[in-house]
């Protein structure tokens, strides 16, 4: 999205996605703002290069050549699978996408002349039981090292929010070798997020996030969506505090019960 006052690039804006909701929320109430849609495959170097060229064309002026005031990296793939069955190359794609896009547009962020420009947001979609340690470490490294160059890095932690995230992902199926096949039906049902009706409305989430990121100096970490604040609180408590609760929410108890039954 670009305007005469501020330019923002959001990745991962397919229909029904949270990125698309953020774009619409940024546009809402700004009569002079416009939205430019650019085809981008964040895993393809040539596609990233073409996007960089288009952004440079849209944001260049007599005073500057290609400038972004904010980059919101919302592109990425989901993975609902026990860690013992996870496809490691597939999980690496999201981190690769994040690094490639950030590197490509970093010069444009440094060219920002907007008073609140030079912002970079990296959203992390996770429930309480999920931890993307590599991505978090990458964010923290960027935050400390880019602040000296006037770029403010924000880590957006998103809880459970209604979107097309699970609809567009392949149906999760446990491999034949999975340890969790002892409760296959229950585990696979949990991986499809069947109780999404109670998740935070996407429009509410987008409104909150845009308000948080529009501050002169946003918090280093922004927590939004169902269960997000509980995850924040859990970070201050002893490890294992919520183990009992998590076992009831997830099918862990069912797995344990089936293991005991089969061992008799």
Phi, psi and omega per residue, in radians:
X1 nan 2.393 3.139
X2 -2.393 2.684 3.056
X3 -2.605 3.012 -3.125
X4 -1.198 -0.321 -3.089
X5 -1.776 -0.575 -3.064
X6 -2.662 2.498 3.118
X7 -2.108 2.287 -3.109
X8 -2.317 2.295 3.069
X9 -1.934 2.227 3.089
X10 -2.085 2.266 3.066
X11 -1.727 2.816 3.101
X12 1.230 0.903 -3.062
X13 -1.955 0.638 3.094
X14 -1.157 2.795 -3.101
X15 -0.972 2.296 3.100
X16 1.462 -0.027 -3.119
X17 -1.497 2.861 3.092
X18 -1.199 -0.556 3.092
X19 -1.100 -0.704 3.094
X20 -1.099 -0.710 3.107
X21 -1.106 -0.668 3.102
X22 -1.137 -0.704 3.129
X23 -1.078 -0.782 3.137
X24 -1.151 -0.652 -3.132
X25 -1.199 -0.686 3.080
X26 -1.099 -0.625 -3.104
X27 -1.324 -0.531 -3.078
X28 -1.089 2.284 3.090
X29 1.461 -0.016 3.126
X30 -2.009 1.580 -2.988
X31 -1.079 -0.538 -3.090
X32 -1.580 -0.044 -3.119
X33 -1.449 2.624 3.098
X34 -2.289 2.773 3.110
X35 -2.030 2.193 3.097
X36 -1.948 2.139 3.132
X37 -1.626 2.226 -3.122
X38 -2.182 2.245 3.106
X39 -1.233 2.223 -3.088
X40 -2.546 2.168 2.984
X41 -1.838 1.873 -3.019
X42 -1.238 -0.070 3.097
X43 -1.847 0.061 -3.102
X44 -2.028 2.055 -3.093
X45 -1.059 -0.711 -3.121
X46 -1.177 -0.626 3.108
X47 -1.175 -0.716 3.088
X48 -1.099 -0.740 3.124
X49 -1.080 -0.710 3.112
X50 -1.144 -0.653 3.115
X51 -1.169 -0.710 3.098
X52 -1.039 -0.767 -3.139
X53 -1.102 -0.717 -3.140
X54 -1.190 -0.707 3.107
X55 -1.141 -0.694 3.104
X56 -1.076 -0.716 3.128
X57 -1.122 -0.710 -3.084
X58 -1.292 -0.507 -3.003
X59 -1.903 0.040 3.137
X60 -1.414 2.638 3.085
X61 -2.571 -3.049 3.128
X62 -1.164 -0.399 -3.068
X63 -1.688 -0.352 -3.073
X64 -2.646 2.693 3.124
X65 -2.008 1.786 3.102
X66 1.200 1.820 -3.131
X67 -2.471 2.258 3.042
X68 -1.970 2.369 3.101
X69 -1.611 -0.341 3.104
X70 -2.790 2.530 3.064
X71 -2.213 2.134 3.105
X72 -1.971 1.853 -3.120
X73 -1.508 1.566 3.126
X74 -1.826 0.043 3.125
X75 -1.324 2.580 3.109
X76 2.813 2.849 3.140
X77 -1.886 2.637 3.129
X78 -1.671 2.771 3.125
X79 -2.600 1.913 3.079
X80 -1.874 1.636 -3.053
X81 -2.802 2.469 3.045
X82 -1.006 2.557 -3.075
X83 -1.064 -0.482 3.131
X84 -1.260 -0.233 -3.113
X85 -2.055 0.111 -2.991
X86 -1.220 2.567 3.067
X87 -1.557 1.789 -3.016
X88 -1.051 -0.814 3.104
X89 -1.005 -0.642 3.137
X90 -1.123 -0.726 -3.128
X91 -1.198 -0.500 -3.117
X92 -1.242 -0.311 -3.080
X93 -1.100 -0.717 -3.110
X94 -1.103 -0.727 3.125
X95 -1.197 -0.704 3.099
X96 -1.064 -0.763 3.112
X97 -1.039 -0.792 -3.127
X98 -1.054 -0.811 -3.099
X99 -1.183 -0.777 -3.087
X100 -1.081 -0.805 -3.108
X101 -1.193 -0.711 3.133
X102 -1.085 -0.791 3.127
X103 -1.069 -0.713 -3.069
X104 -1.159 -0.640 -3.030
X105 -1.809 0.033 3.126
X106 -1.018 -0.749 3.098
X107 -1.045 -0.613 3.131
X108 -1.207 -0.632 3.084
X109 -1.152 -0.643 -3.137
X110 -1.244 -0.338 3.113
X111 -1.482 -0.062 -3.088
X112 -1.091 2.370 3.084
X113 -2.022 0.073 3.124
X114 -1.249 2.461 -3.136
X115 -0.950 -0.588 -3.134
X116 -1.890 0.358 -3.047
X117 -1.441 -3.124 3.138
X118 1.305 0.592 -3.137
X119 -1.748 2.525 3.120
X120 -2.383 2.150 -3.134
X121 -2.056 2.331 3.106
X122 -2.099 1.857 3.141
X123 -1.397 2.494 3.026
X124 -2.101 2.044 3.062
X125 -1.560 2.035 3.072
X126 -2.782 2.618 2.952
X127 -1.587 3.132 -3.027
X128 -1.040 -0.606 -3.046
X129 -1.434 -0.052 -3.067
X130 -1.784 2.486 3.115
X131 -2.476 2.066 3.104
X132 -1.788 1.389 -2.990
X133 -1.091 -0.702 -3.117
X134 -1.121 -0.746 3.134
X135 -1.150 -0.680 3.123
X136 -1.133 -0.759 3.119
X137 -1.104 -0.690 3.105
X138 -1.071 -0.766 3.126
X139 -1.068 -0.821 -3.086
X140 -1.149 -0.640 3.084
X141 -1.125 -0.789 3.103
X142 -1.069 -0.778 -3.084
X143 -1.006 -0.797 -3.098
X144 -1.259 -0.647 -3.014
X145 -1.506 -0.454 -3.089
X146 -1.606 -0.277 -3.138
X147 -1.050 -0.577 3.130
X148 -1.096 -0.393 -3.129
X149 -1.761 0.247 3.082
X150 1.409 0.299 3.132
X151 -1.894 2.133 -3.086
X152 -1.727 2.063 -3.073
X153 -1.756 2.287 -3.121
X154 -2.138 2.350 3.070
X155 -1.775 1.991 -3.109
X156 -1.684 1.913 3.140
X157 -1.671 2.011 -3.073
X158 -1.895 2.249 3.088
X159 -1.461 -2.486 -3.110
X160 -1.471 2.006 -3.114
X161 -2.288 2.433 3.128
X162 -1.190 2.182 3.113
X163 -2.863 -3.104 3.110
X164 -1.566 0.284 -3.058
X165 -0.966 -0.909 -3.112
X166 -1.362 -0.493 -3.128
X167 -1.124 -0.613 -3.076
X168 -1.554 -0.221 -3.139
X169 -1.448 2.628 3.078
X170 -1.025 2.542 3.135
X171 -1.081 2.143 -3.093
X172 -1.227 2.168 3.127
X173 -2.279 2.243 3.137
X174 -1.190 2.401 3.072
X175 -1.190 2.795 -3.089
X176 -1.056 -0.448 -3.102
X177 -1.563 0.029 -3.044
X178 -1.144 2.434 3.067
X179 -1.160 -0.384 -3.022
X180 -1.585 0.123 3.089
X181 -1.177 -0.190 3.069
X182 -1.164 -0.329 3.077
X183 -2.393 0.776 -2.996
X184 -0.893 -0.894 -3.066
X185 -1.105 -0.764 -3.126
X186 -1.164 -0.766 -3.111
X187 -1.147 -0.796 -3.120
X188 -1.150 -0.607 3.083
X189 -1.126 -0.728 3.135
X190 -1.118 -0.573 -3.110
X191 -1.258 -0.233 -3.139
X192 -1.647 0.080 -3.141
X193 0.956 1.087 -3.031
X194 -1.236 -0.315 -3.082
X195 -1.812 0.675 -3.055
X196 -1.240 -0.238 -3.110
X197 -1.056 -0.505 -3.115
X198 -1.599 0.010 3.120
X199 -1.219 2.811 3.132
X200 -1.068 2.373 3.093
X201 -1.088 2.384 -3.062
X202 -1.069 -0.641 3.138
X203 -1.186 -0.672 3.091
X204 -1.129 -0.795 3.116
X205 -1.032 -0.816 -3.104
X206 -1.086 -0.723 3.133
X207 -1.084 -0.756 3.135
X208 -1.146 -0.753 -3.108
X209 -1.148 -0.780 3.131
X210 -1.080 -0.700 3.102
X211 -1.109 -0.738 3.138
X212 -1.123 -0.761 -3.077
X213 -1.359 -0.254 -3.113
X214 -1.472 -0.098 3.108
X215 -1.189 2.708 -3.090
X216 -1.001 -0.723 3.062
X217 -2.363 1.605 -3.136
X218 -1.093 2.790 3.061
X219 -1.093 2.674 3.129
X220 -1.133 -0.559 3.087
X221 -2.194 2.279 3.092
X222 -2.034 2.234 -3.075
X223 -2.000 2.021 -3.134
X224 -2.483 2.669 -3.136
X225 1.809 2.835 -3.137
X226 -1.000 2.317 3.123
X227 1.309 -0.072 -3.097
X228 -1.099 -0.783 -3.123
X229 -1.202 -0.553 3.078
X230 -1.129 -0.664 3.088
X231 -1.116 -0.658 3.103
X232 -1.111 -0.797 3.129
X233 -1.097 -0.704 -3.106
X234 -1.041 -0.474 -3.140
X235 -1.152 -0.315 -3.129
X236 -1.703 -0.108 -3.066
X237 -1.769 2.805 3.123
X238 -1.018 2.540 3.115
X239 -1.025 2.318 3.129
X240 1.697 -0.070 -3.098
X241 -0.985 -0.709 -3.064
X242 -1.759 0.273 -3.097
X243 -1.019 -0.784 -3.130
X244 -1.087 -0.733 3.125
X245 -1.138 -0.749 -3.115
X246 -1.144 -0.636 3.134
X247 -1.153 -0.515 3.099
X248 -1.350 -0.663 3.138
X249 -1.229 -0.757 -3.131
X250 -1.587 2.905 -3.105
X251 -1.408 0.404 -3.099
X252 -1.070 -0.759 -3.138
X253 -1.070 -0.685 3.111
X254 -1.115 -0.720 3.102
X255 -1.051 -0.821 -3.140
X256 -1.086 -0.747 3.139
X257 -1.086 -0.717 -3.142
X258 -1.209 -0.634 3.103
X259 -1.109 -0.767 3.126
X260 -1.112 -0.726 -3.112
X261 -1.137 -0.729 -3.115
X262 -1.260 -0.403 -3.098
X263 -1.462 -0.141 -3.121
X264 -1.366 nan nan
